[in-house]
Amino acid sequence: MSAVFPSSTEAPARRPAIALRSGSRSLAWRVALATACIVAGLAAAALAGPTAIAGVEPELVFLLRGMAVLKAGLALAAVALSFWRLGRPVSTRAAAGYVVGVSSLVAASVLIWFLSFIAAAAIVFHVGALGLLMLAWREGRSATRGS
């Protein structure tokens, strides 16, 4: 009966201290994700310098900028999914992997937009995307094995 109608003498249910620590830890990882993405984007823009479109055909510039927009959309989706994932309990290694993987997607998208280091940026983007997919796959497998 007391579970349905708690009496005034019962102490209120408290959240364990570990839940509070994991909440602040997830907030710290979310802040780290946002900071890393901003820093990676700004560093890539600084590294790229002025856009190198002198002497390049306009159709190629249009194509490469279109690819940069598509990659930026994928990076934005990865940021949103990783931000959501870091709100749940996650290991330190996995959280660091999400932060590094997503920030590499952001940096590569910026570099491709500025038409700088296109081949290296494409490799970094695809390695980061593959790393995020493998991390999510392995993290899911380890969670099901533990239960």
matplotlib code that plots the C-alpha trace (Angstrom):
import matplotlib.pyplot as plt

x = [0.0, 2.8, 4.2, 1.0, 0.3, 3.6, 3.2, 4.6, 7.1, 8.9, 12.0, 11.9, 13.7, 17.1, 19.1, 22.4, 25.5, 26.8, 23.9, 24.7, 28.3, 27.4, 25.1, 27.8, 30.2, 27.8, 27.5, 31.3, 31.5, 28.7, 30.6, 33.8, 32.0, 30.7, 34.1, 36.0, 33.7, 34.0, 37.8, 38.1, 36.0, 37.9, 41.3, 40.4, 39.2, 42.5, 44.5, 42.7, 43.4, 41.7, 39.7, 41.8, 39.3, 41.6, 42.2, 39.6, 36.6, 33.3, 31.6, 34.2, 33.9, 30.1, 30.5, 33.1, 31.0, 28.0, 30.0, 31.1, 27.4, 26.5, 29.4, 28.5, 25.0, 26.4, 28.7, 25.7, 23.8, 26.8, 27.1, 23.4, 23.5, 26.8, 25.4, 22.4, 24.6, 26.8, 23.8, 23.6, 26.1, 29.1, 32.7, 35.5, 37.1, 33.8, 33.1, 36.6, 36.0, 32.8, 34.4, 37.4, 35.3, 32.8, 35.3, 37.2, 34.0, 33.5, 37.1, 37.1, 33.8, 35.3, 38.5, 36.5, 34.3, 37.5, 38.9, 42.0, 43.7, 40.7, 42.2, 43.4, 40.1, 38.2, 40.3, 39.9, 36.2, 35.7, 38.1, 36.2, 32.8, 34.0, 35.4, 32.1, 30.2, 32.6, 32.5, 28.7, 28.7, 31.3, 29.7, 26.3, 27.9, 29.7, 26.5, 24.5, 27.3, 27.5, 23.8]
y = [0.0, 2.4, 2.0, 3.4, 6.0, 7.0, 8.1, 11.4, 9.5, 7.8, 9.5, 10.6, 8.4, 9.7, 9.2, 7.4, 9.5, 7.6, 8.7, 12.3, 11.8, 10.1, 13.0, 15.6, 13.3, 13.2, 16.9, 17.2, 14.9, 16.9, 20.1, 18.5, 17.4, 20.9, 22.4, 19.9, 20.5, 24.3, 24.1, 21.6, 23.7, 26.9, 25.2, 23.7, 27.1, 28.7, 25.9, 26.2, 29.9, 31.7, 29.6, 28.3, 28.7, 30.7, 28.7, 26.0, 25.4, 26.7, 23.3, 21.6, 24.2, 23.7, 19.9, 20.0, 22.6, 20.4, 17.4, 19.6, 20.5, 16.8, 15.9, 18.8, 17.3, 14.0, 15.6, 17.5, 14.2, 12.6, 15.6, 15.2, 11.5, 11.6, 14.4, 12.2, 9.2, 11.1, 11.9, 8.2, 6.3, 5.6, 4.5, 7.0, 5.3, 5.3, 8.9, 10.0, 8.0, 9.9, 13.2, 12.5, 10.9, 13.7, 16.5, 14.8, 14.9, 18.6, 19.5, 17.5, 19.1, 22.6, 21.7, 20.4, 23.6, 25.7, 23.4, 22.8, 19.4, 17.7, 14.3, 14.3, 15.7, 13.0, 10.3, 11.9, 12.2, 8.6, 7.2, 9.2, 8.0, 4.4, 4.8, 6.1, 3.3, 0.7, 2.3, 2.3, -1.4, -2.6, -0.6, -2.2, -5.7, -5.2, -4.0, -7.1, -9.5, -8.0, -8.7]
z = [0.0, 0.8, -2.7, -4.2, -1.5, 0.2, 3.8, 5.0, 7.2, 4.3, 3.0, -0.6, -3.1, -3.9, -7.0, -6.4, -6.4, -9.4, -11.5, -10.8, -11.7, -15.0, -15.8, -15.3, -17.3, -20.2, -20.1, -20.2, -23.2, -25.0, -24.3, -25.6, -28.7, -29.5, -28.7, -30.8, -33.8, -33.6, -33.2, -36.0, -38.4, -37.6, -37.8, -41.2, -42.4, -41.2, -42.8, -46.1, -46.5, -49.4, -51.8, -54.7, -57.5, -59.8, -63.0, -62.0, -64.3, -62.8, -63.3, -61.2, -58.4, -58.5, -58.2, -55.4, -53.4, -53.9, -52.5, -49.6, -48.8, -48.9, -46.6, -44.3, -44.1, -43.1, -40.6, -39.1, -38.8, -37.1, -34.7, -33.8, -33.3, -31.3, -29.2, -28.4, -27.8, -25.4, -23.3, -22.3, -20.3, -22.5, -21.8, -22.0, -24.9, -26.9, -26.1, -27.2, -30.4, -31.1, -30.5, -32.7, -35.5, -35.7, -35.5, -38.4, -40.5, -39.8, -40.6, -43.9, -45.0, -44.4, -46.3, -49.3, -49.3, -49.5, -52.3, -50.3, -49.7, -51.4, -51.7, -48.0, -46.8, -48.7, -47.1, -43.6, -44.1, -45.1, -42.5, -39.8, -41.1, -41.2, -37.7, -36.3, -37.9, -36.5, -33.1, -33.0, -34.2, -31.7, -28.9, -29.6, -29.7, -26.4, -24.7, -25.8, -24.7, -21.2, -20.4]

ax = plt.figure().add_subplot(projection="3d")
ax.plot(x, y, z, "-o")
ax.set_aspect("equal")
plt.show()
